[in-house]
Amino acid sequence: MKMTKKQRVEKILELLDEHYGTEKICYLDHENPWQLLIAVILSAQCTDARVNIVTGPLFERYPSAGALADADVSEVENLIHSVGFYKNKARNIILASRKIVQDFGGEVPENLEELITLPGVGRKTANVIRGNIYDEPSIVVDTHVKRISNKLGFTKETDPEKVEYALMKVLPKDHWIMYNIQIITLGRQICIARRPKCGECFLKEYCPSCEVMSC
């Protein structure tokens, strides 16, 4: 008997849990919400490994939002230049830190609407903070999530915000946070953008794209 979409989604999530576990993992080094916020801003179009190399010296030099808020932009640029787009990122992390100090009493806000008022913070960054720091159910749409969700037939949308809303309808709320973590791992290890290892994928039986490629 042919599976319904709901049944297929449930099976895919079950297999993701089985293979990757349900422990929340964040690949960006941080000790508090502010550090994670800065790391996520820096991670745009940059690897987590590179960001982790940069944030060590950055946080040693500027150990708080207040310290970074008063930083000289050229000095910050020198510390983060290897992450790419460093001029915009330096400006944004200084301005975001300044706004956190001035408008939010030095604390990173939990509310999505407040988070996205911070320079350099969009829905993706805001949802990373909400999910990883405040344990608020949230769907983070990065390149892996957008690409693989389309392959799995969960959505046909390509705009990240539309993908987010589509996945909110498809996925049970208790999987919103884990889905991103698991799909990132799948995207890095198996469903690689340029050379997907469909034959090795534990989801191939339930993946419409795999059927197209005669897996």
Order of alpha helices (4+ residues) and beta strands (2+ residues): alpha-alpha-alpha-alpha-alpha-alpha-alpha-alpha-alpha-alpha-alpha-alpha
